């Protein structure tokens, strides 16, 4: 492989690797993606996709995840040894839809289907996964990376046990535990009286947490289920290895006639807390890792959805930064901010999911009623490259990276809200109806809120030097603006906030001029008064400013 033809090598073709590759090719960077397995992986493998991840898939123009994903079913607990319902309760908290949050319902989609969707989008850019291709070792230099083939940059998405993490010498942080173990997989079975509307939880002794949970999923078949068997006794669980013993274990929980069809996929028994840890950094020189965290939560892989969002899908900003460096638009030092921005988020995520696991072990019930699991509050307000001229600095303010979502407050480093019912006027892109329709993973979007187009002129002029392929300019006018053809030689898009949702979500008065820079990952990079603030922000991103 010539490094000039494919400057980035992605090792590992799970969701994190596929998203990295897709983000890079959308940025115009050719990618080679390899996976050591001879065939694509099968199985559900952590199917929960939280709202923030759905937003990121929307930015990547992958609507199938939301369209094909199913809502998380209600959990139904049964009395031990019976098919008599004990109680029903929702797994995730309810969130009312708002104009600023178009994706407010978590969805479930198995990794097997998700991988297929992502591969198809990747193939639109003439990039296909090379299966049965393993990275054995690599060596870095200032010019690039020598592996089995030469490449300039490498992203390791090959998991906690992968070659990339090991050879970089990245250590794991966090404590381990050995008092709770799990077998999980996919199975096809039918049972008299089994309800496919609910996520079925059948308990043995609450104090031993000997438990079966079945989630119906038509992705496997009309008789398909994603199963979890959990217990405190690892040695006992290790004996449940063969298909027949798994069948027998599941049948022992359910007092009805069960007909087994097929064990589709399963993992070996593992200790739930033993790998609930994270790497101490996410890269070194020209090599970066994704994922870095693996945490199965008791009887449901909802925490794996959190891991996927934090370290996989949100890594789009890392790929955008890498694209800027590869294009010669940004200094290599920009890449150091990836670890600085991601580590606090993932550390707090582990604390939250560990707390949920501990509570599950105490009560015997899995509840994710803390709204932080939606991940809409994840932020990087603490980052050295965000700029907020409206926020008052507080010395010693504690970092709250995982965040608490609050639509009543907005700072640089927060997720950028959506706003529907915006009307595009004049020339520019067609069919822009929401602010999310503007945000793309290959460029910064500058939103200039101004009372009139003339009030935005000087700010737009200051942005003329930037390549439109990496910085796009949009003017947002208040709802009182007369609808008429608008010609702006400087703005890429001019919008009228007909519904008033944009001005409300971004806390802008109708007579105020306020500028927001939206990063390629949908995070607000800057909130500033005008052109000086915009220049100051971009001076930390681009070269020669």
Secondary structure by P-SEA (a helix, b strand, c coil): cccccccbbbccccaaaaaaaaaaaaacbbbbbbbcccccccccccccccaaaaaaaaaacccccccccccccbbbbbcccccccccccccbbbbcccccccccbbbbbcaaaaaaaaaaaaaaacccccccccccccccccccccccccccbbbbccccccaaaaaaccccbbbbbccccbbbbbbbbccccccccccbbbbcccccccbbbbbbbccccccccbbbbbcccaaaaaacccaaaaaaaaaaacccbbbbccccccccccccccccccccccccccccccccbbbbccccaaaaaaaaaaccccaaaaaaaaaaaaacccccccccccccccaaaaaaaaaaaaaaaaaaaaccccccccccccccccccccccccccccbbbbcccccccccccccccccccccbbbbcccccccccccccccccccccccbbbbbbbccccccaaaaaaaacccccccbbbbbbbcccccccbbbbccccbbbbcccaaaaaaacccccbbbbbbbccccccccccccaaaaaaaaccccccc
